[in-house]
Amino acid sequence: MNFEIHPAEVKKMIERGEAVKLIDVREVAEHQICNIEGAELIPMGTIPEQVSRLEEEADNALLVIFCHHGARSMNVVSWLRGNGIENCVSMAGGIDGWSALVDPSVPRY
């Protein structure tokens, strides 16, 4: 499985009703600026304490991890996979890519 997924592919998966769980690993202040409807905020620094729950969620849905531009989410995906959670990918370009390529109503910063 690839480590990254294009924002437009994520949108298509959601539209098709596929099991996808959006996880925002940005900080609370960033999330307050803009967010993707339905995404769960789990700041990057708190991921380790959520690993058991994320493992269970990955059994039922593809975890699509995103941040601002994609660097932090790639680190989180690498860490999750290193801890046995394979059903996860980083959204290329992060929320900025989502805004530019999928939903321009999401503010860019």
Backbone hydrogen bonds in HBPLUS format (Angstrom, degrees):
<---DONOR---> <-ACCEPTOR-->    atom                        ^
c    i                          cat <-CA-CA->   ^        H-A-AA   ^      H-
h    n   atom  resd res      DA  || num        DHA   H-A  angle D-A-AA Bond
n    s   type  num  typ     dist DA aas  dist angle  dist       angle   num
A0090-SER N   A0003-PHE O   2.76 MM  87  6.04 170.7  1.77 151.3 153.8     1
A0005-ILE N   A0090-SER O   2.87 MM  85  6.17 142.3  2.01 156.4 159.4     2
A0092-ALA N   A0005-ILE O   2.87 MM  87  5.75 157.0  1.92 144.5 152.2     3
A0009-GLU N   A0006-HIS O   2.98 MM   3  5.32 127.0  2.27 108.0 121.8     4
A0010-VAL N   A0006-HIS O   3.16 MM   4  6.57 152.4  2.24 152.6 160.9     5
A0011-LYS N   A0007-PRO O   3.03 MM   4  6.35 160.9  2.06 152.7 157.1     6
A0012-LYS N   A0008-ALA O   3.03 MM   4  6.29 155.4  2.10 142.4 148.7     7
A0013-MET N   A0009-GLU O   2.94 MM   4  6.17 157.8  1.99 149.3 155.1     8
A0014-ILE N   A0010-VAL O   2.98 MM   4  6.27 158.5  2.02 153.6 159.1     9
A0015-GLU N   A0011-LYS O   2.92 MM   4  6.17 162.5  1.95 151.1 156.1    10
A0016-ARG N   A0012-LYS O   2.90 MM   4  6.11 144.2  2.03 146.2 155.8    11
A0018-GLU N   A0013-MET O   2.95 MM   5  5.31 155.8  2.01 165.0 158.7    12
A0017-GLY N   A0014-ILE O   2.97 MM   3  5.10 153.6  2.04 104.7 113.0    13
A0062-LEU N   A0019-ALA O   2.96 MM  43  6.24 165.7  1.98 141.4 136.9    14
A0021-LYS N   A0062-LEU O   2.85 MM  41  6.00 166.6  1.87 156.5 154.9    15
A0064-VAL N   A0021-LYS O   2.85 MM  43  5.93 165.7  1.87 147.2 152.1    16
A0040-GLU N   A0022-LEU O   2.94 MM  18  6.28 167.2  1.96 149.5 147.9    17
A0023-ILE N   A0064-VAL O   2.85 MM  41  6.00 165.7  1.87 153.4 152.5    18
A0066-PHE N   A0023-ILE O   2.88 MM  43  6.26 154.4  1.94 162.4 163.5    19
A0024-ASP N   A0040-GLU O   2.79 MM  16  5.86 159.8  1.83 146.1 153.1    20
A0042-ILE N   A0024-ASP O   2.82 MM  18  5.93 169.0  1.83 158.0 161.2    21
A0025-VAL N   A0066-PHE O   2.87 MM  41  6.11 168.7  1.88 168.9 172.8    22
A0044-MET N   A0025-VAL O   3.01 MM  19  4.71 148.8  2.10 129.4 121.5    23
A0030-GLU N   A0027-GLU O   3.03 MM   3  5.33 121.8  2.38 104.6 118.9    24
A0031-HIS N   A0027-GLU O   2.99 MM   4  6.30 158.3  2.03 155.5 162.5    25
A0032-GLN N   A0028-VAL O   2.97 MM   4  6.25 142.2  2.11 149.2 159.5    26
A0033-ILE N   A0030-GLU O   3.06 MM   3  5.27 136.7  2.26 101.3 113.0    27
A0034-CYS N   A0030-GLU O   3.37 MM   4  6.82 157.7  2.43 152.6 156.3    28
A0039-ALA N   A0036-ILE O   3.00 MM   3  5.64 164.1  2.02 142.6 144.6    29
A0046-THR N   A0043-PRO O   2.77 MM   3  5.56 159.9  1.81 130.2 137.0    30
A0047-ILE N   A0044-MET O   3.17 MM   3  5.43 166.1  2.19 112.5 116.9    31
A0050-GLN N   A0047-ILE O   2.85 MM   3  5.11 150.2  1.94 112.6 122.6    32
A0051-VAL N   A0048-PRO O   3.41 MM   3  5.30 169.6  2.43 104.1 106.5    33
A0054-LEU N   A0050-GLN O   2.90 MM   4  6.08 162.4  1.93 160.0 165.9    34
A0055-GLU N   A0051-VAL O   2.87 MM   4  5.96 149.4  1.96 145.1 153.0    35
A0056-GLU N   A0052-SER O   3.20 MM   4  6.50 154.8  2.26 144.0 149.5    36
A0057-GLU N   A0053-ARG O   2.94 MM   4  6.27 158.5  1.99 149.6 156.0    37
A0058-ALA N   A0054-LEU O   2.84 MM   4  5.98 148.9  1.94 145.9 154.1    38
A0059-ASP N   A0056-GLU O   3.12 MM   3  5.31 145.1  2.24 100.7 111.0    39
A0060-ASN N   A0057-GLU O   3.02 MM   3  5.42 150.2  2.11 108.6 117.3    40
A0061-ALA N   A0057-GLU O   2.99 MM   4  6.15 132.0  2.23 148.1 162.5    41
A0063-LEU N   A0087-ASN O   3.02 MM  24  6.27 179.3  2.02 146.4 146.1    42
A0089-VAL N   A0063-LEU O   2.88 MM  26  6.33 153.6  1.95 167.5 174.3    43
A0065-ILE N   A0089-VAL O   2.79 MM  24  6.05 166.4  1.81 170.1 168.9    44
A0091-MET N   A0065-ILE O   2.82 MM  26  6.04 158.6  1.87 163.0 164.3    45
A0095-ILE N   A0067-CYS O   2.84 MM  28  6.12 164.8  1.87 155.2 156.5    46
A0096-ASP N   A0068-HIS O   3.13 MM  28  5.86 165.5  2.15 157.8 159.2    47
A0074-MET N   A0070-GLY O   3.17 MM   4  6.15 145.3  2.30 132.4 140.5    48
A0075-ASN N   A0071-ALA O   3.16 MM   4  6.51 154.0  2.23 147.0 153.7    49
A0076-VAL N   A0072-ARG O   2.92 MM   4  6.28 154.9  1.99 151.5 158.7    50
A0077-VAL N   A0073-SER O   2.89 MM   4  6.11 162.3  1.92 149.6 154.0    51
A0078-SER N   A0074-MET O   2.94 MM   4  6.13 162.2  1.97 148.3 153.3    52
A0079-TRP N   A0075-ASN O   2.95 MM   4  6.16 156.4  2.00 145.7 152.4    53
A0080-LEU N   A0076-VAL O   2.78 MM   4  6.02 167.2  1.80 157.8 161.1    54
A0081-ARG N   A0077-VAL O   2.89 MM   4  6.04 169.3  1.91 154.3 157.3    55
A0082-GLY N   A0078-SER O   2.96 MM   4  6.06 148.5  2.06 139.5 148.7    56
A0083-ASN N   A0079-TRP O   3.03 MM   4  6.29 119.4  2.42 137.4 153.0    57
A0083-ASN N   A0080-LEU O   2.95 MM   3  5.02 142.2  2.10  98.6 110.5    58
A0085-ILE N   A0080-LEU O   2.91 MM   5  5.21 163.2  1.94 143.2 137.7    59
A0084-GLY N   A0081-ARG O   3.12 MM   3  5.09 154.2  2.19 110.6 108.6    60
A0088-CYS N   A0086-GLU O   2.81 MM   2  5.64 139.9  1.97 105.0  93.4    61
A0094-GLY N   A0091-MET O   3.02 MM   3  5.47 160.7  2.06 134.3 136.6    62
A0097-GLY N   A0093-GLY O   2.85 MM   4  4.33 149.3  1.94 117.2 119.8    63
A0097-GLY N   A0094-GLY O   3.10 MM   3  5.32 120.6  2.47 100.0 113.3    64
A0098-TRP N   A0094-GLY O   3.05 MM   4  6.43 153.0  2.12 146.0 154.3    65
A0099-SER N   A0095-ILE O   2.93 MM   4  6.11 160.0  1.97 144.9 149.3    66
A0100-ALA N   A0096-ASP O   2.97 MM   4  6.18 160.7  2.01 146.5 152.0    67
A0101-LEU N   A0097-GLY O   2.81 MM   4  5.75 154.8  1.88 149.3 155.6    68
A0102-VAL N   A0098-TRP O   2.77 MM   4  5.06 150.3  1.86 138.1 144.6    69
A0103-ASP N   A0098-TRP O   2.83 MM   5  6.06 162.6  1.86 147.1 153.1    70
A0106-VAL N   A0103-ASP O   3.08 MM   3  5.96 171.3  2.08 127.1 129.9    71
